[in-house]
C-alpha cells in the first residue's frame, strides 16, 4: 500500500493483521499536528521558488562565473528541480522520499561530471538565500534537506555509493 510518506507506509505494512499501538501511532499524530505548517511551507516554496533560485544563482555567479557561463541553464534547471522535491519532501515529511527520488540520482550525475565542488558552493548560496528570504518556520523545515544535499555532494564517490546502499536497506 502506497501512503503519503515512508514512515506511514512502514506502519501500514507492519500493522497487517493487528492494531497499531499508541507508541506506533505517535508518528501519525506528529505528522497530522505539523501538517498545516508544512502545507504553508509548500505553498511558499511553490510561489517563490523561481525568484529564490534566481537570487541564489546570482550569488553563485559572483563566486564562480565560469561555471555559470558554461552550465547556467543546467544549474537553474537542477536547482529548480531540487526546490520542487524539497517542497514535496517537506509536505510529506519524508527524508527517505527526498533521497530516493532525487538526491542520489542527482549526486551520481554531478559526480560523473565532476561538478560536486561547484554544486556545494551553489547550494550554499541557495541555503543563504532561503535563510534570508523565507519565514523562519519555513526555513527550519527546508534547511535539513539543503544540508543533506550539501553533505551528499561533498562525499567522495565510493563513500556516496555505500551511503546509497545503506539508505536502500
Phi, psi and omega in degrees: 000128177272125177243182187289334174214167186298320180296316179293324177296315178298317178299316179298318179293321181286340184270003181308119176081010179205169175269148176285147177279168177301318179295321180291334180277351181302318177298327178293316179297318178296318179301312181292323181295326183261003186299317184297320180288326177290322176296318178297319178296318177303313180298320179298314180298314181303317183285329189247356188305313182300314179296315182297318178296316179298318179296315180298319181289332173294319176298315180297321179302321180291336181267324183220069184299326181295322177294317181293322178296319184278322189233019186305314181292325178291320177300316180295316179298311183297315181293325176295320177297317178301317180298321177297316180289326175298315179301315178295319180296320177296313179300316180282342187056056193215093179294321181298317176305314181300312181295313185286326184279330186224307196301309184295321178298310182296318180297321178295318179297313181294325176294317180299324180269004179055048180246010184304312183301313179297322181291325175300317178296316180298317181286336172292321175296319178296316180301315178298318180296314180298317179298323182285321190257347184257152173301148184305318182296321178291316180299321179299327178282328184276322188306319179301327180288322177293321177298320178298318179301310184294321178295317181293317180292338181274355180280142171297152185308316181293321179292324178298317180298319179289327176295322178294317179297319180295323179290327181288335182268000000 
